[in-house]
Amino acid sequence: MINNTELSRILVTCAKGIAPYLKNEISALGFPILEEKTLGIFTQGSFNDTIGLNMQLRTGLRVLYLLDEFSAYTPDELYDRLIQINWEDYIHKDGYISVTSSVSTDSIKDSRFANLKCKDAIVDRIQQKCGARPDSGPDRDKAVIFLYWKDDICAVFLDTTGEPLSKRGYRKIPMKAPMQETLAAAVILATGWDGNGPFINPMCGSGTLAIEAAFIALNKAPGLLRHNFGFMHFKQYDKEHYQSIRRDLRSKMKKTPDFDIWATDIDPGAVSAAQKNANTAGVEHLINFQVCDFTGTPVPEREGGIIVLNPEYGFRLNEEKGLAGVYKGIGDFFKTNCTNYKGYIFTGNLSLAKKVGLKTSRRLIFYNGSIECRLLEYELYTGTKKPYKTEKADP
Ligand SMILES: C[S@@+](CC[C@H](N)C(=O)[O-])C[C@H]1O[C@@H](n2cnc3c(N)ncnc32)[C@H](O)[C@@H]1O
């Protein structure tokens, strides 16, 4: 049986395009980077370490603790290897398990069959050893096992997260086209904003960017909002260790918040939803909300500010026409109202982005679900710093 301080490989998964930001976060927490993948980062740590990772990572989705690796070609071989693992040392005989997987092997067409084989091996083993077996089903809020199977390579992980970390728990009202919380955090980390200088978010929708910005500026671990994680449902869980991590993370939060965050939207329903979500997140008092057109958003004259907009992408032809004026308007607003700020537009529509009419200083690739997007950066300095250029944009 592994104890909760035994080291293993840990895979932290993430959405496409996010791995570089996740890698920085994992390094900053003092963990080694063993391997960078498109959809995750391999690090090393103990079962206890997975608690801190789950609590603190802003851009990761799942923290998977590697239990075993072996070769199997067929579902029967998979079963035979899995039943040899001492599952009774990890899973409570009266507990509940769910199996998820990523399967790409010739012997199986439907990954659900691999999940079933894996589940059977686990419950059969526990039944043999303990005379009772855990329940099983699709719910991810208890013990979750993750199976990776490519060709003949199998890896089995304890999923110490359960419901993905993007589900922070504050977004009770999602509104139209909300950004995933982990994506919003990655976008803010990409801008380099750390709470020094204003953070302005017109078109705030459900408020995800403003709420994640408040978390970053407060040094608030996103996991503090959640009270259920996968690690709590394995035998290795040390409740006292978890509670001491929570206390430590609370003590590291900024005591006197002095940052300036604005969230505005033309839709009163969106502003009200953003306020309610911020209230659930415990940061409503730290964000200035206002119902207004983006051009009416207050932009305080202070150094080091950033302004981030996530306008609609408008993929239907008639929508795109209407939005061309909005994107041009954002460019004009940046020029006239946002001097000395860094401006950012997050969009999945590159032809609309050209209408902004300003030269970008960086164009970072992200994905919103399956849509390839860009975070476009505009340096809006005048005077001593180099002036912004009104040129054909090149996203
Ligand atoms: C793609 S959504 C933003 C989603 C947001 N990032 C989130 O996570 O919920 C775009 C938002 O822009 C707002 N909007 C559209 N036109 C606007 C305008 N002219 N001024 C201000 N807000 C506008 C919409 O009401 C909508 O809430």
Ligand as a Chemical Component Dictionary entry (heavy atoms), coordinates in Angstrom:
data_LIG
# 
_chem_comp.id                   LIG 
_chem_comp.type                 NON-POLYMER 
_chem_comp.pdbx_formal_charge   0 
_chem_comp.three_letter_code    LIG 
# 
loop_
_chem_comp_atom.comp_id 
_chem_comp_atom.atom_id 
_chem_comp_atom.alt_atom_id 
_chem_comp_atom.type_symbol 
_chem_comp_atom.charge 
_chem_comp_atom.model_Cartn_x 
_chem_comp_atom.model_Cartn_y 
_chem_comp_atom.model_Cartn_z 
_chem_comp_atom.pdbx_ordinal 
LIG C1  C1  C 0  -18.894 36.710 -24.908 1  
LIG S1  S1  S 1  -19.801 37.554 -23.691 2  
LIG C2  C2  C 0  -18.612 37.738 -22.407 3  
LIG C3  C3  C 0  -18.504 36.493 -21.555 4  
LIG C4  C4  C 0  -17.662 36.671 -20.327 5  
LIG N1  N1  N 0  -16.225 36.694 -20.626 6  
LIG C5  C5  C 0  -17.972 35.558 -19.316 7  
LIG O1  O1  O 0  -17.053 34.810 -18.927 8  
LIG O2  O2  O -1 -19.132 35.420 -18.940 9  
LIG C6  C6  C 0  -19.914 39.189 -24.346 10 
LIG C7  C7  C 0  -20.648 40.177 -23.468 11 
LIG O3  O3  O 0  -20.568 41.465 -24.100 12 
LIG C8  C8  C 0  -21.748 42.206 -23.781 13 
LIG N2  N2  N 0  -21.890 43.309 -24.778 14 
LIG C9  C9  C 0  -22.230 43.203 -26.082 15 
LIG N3  N3  N 0  -22.222 44.431 -26.659 16 
LIG C10 C10 C 0  -21.829 45.314 -25.702 17 
LIG C11 C11 C 0  -21.590 46.725 -25.691 18 
LIG N4  N4  N 0  -21.772 47.476 -26.781 19 
LIG N5  N5  N 0  -21.177 47.282 -24.548 20 
LIG C12 C12 C 0  -21.004 46.538 -23.423 21 
LIG N6  N6  N 0  -21.225 45.201 -23.375 22 
LIG C13 C13 C 0  -21.628 44.591 -24.509 23 
LIG C14 C14 C 0  -22.845 41.160 -23.816 24 
LIG O4  O4  O 0  -23.955 41.601 -23.038 25 
LIG C15 C15 C 0  -22.135 39.925 -23.230 26 
LIG O5  O5  O 0  -22.389 39.825 -21.858 27 
# 
loop_
_chem_comp_bond.comp_id 
_chem_comp_bond.atom_id_1 
_chem_comp_bond.atom_id_2 
_chem_comp_bond.value_order 
_chem_comp_bond.pdbx_ordinal 
LIG C1  S1  SING 1  
LIG S1  C2  SING 2  
LIG S1  C6  SING 3  
LIG C2  C3  SING 4  
LIG C3  C4  SING 5  
LIG C4  N1  SING 6  
LIG C4  C5  SING 7  
LIG C5  O1  DOUB 8  
LIG C5  O2  SING 9  
LIG C6  C7  SING 10 
LIG C7  O3  SING 11 
LIG C7  C15 SING 12 
LIG O3  C8  SING 13 
LIG C8  N2  SING 14 
LIG C8  C14 SING 15 
LIG N2  C9  SING 16 
LIG N2  C13 SING 17 
LIG C9  N3  DOUB 18 
LIG N3  C10 SING 19 
LIG C10 C11 SING 20 
LIG C10 C13 DOUB 21 
LIG C11 N4  SING 22 
LIG C11 N5  DOUB 23 
LIG N5  C12 SING 24 
LIG C12 N6  DOUB 25 
LIG N6  C13 SING 26 
LIG C14 O4  SING 27 
LIG C14 C15 SING 28 
LIG C15 O5  SING 29 
# 
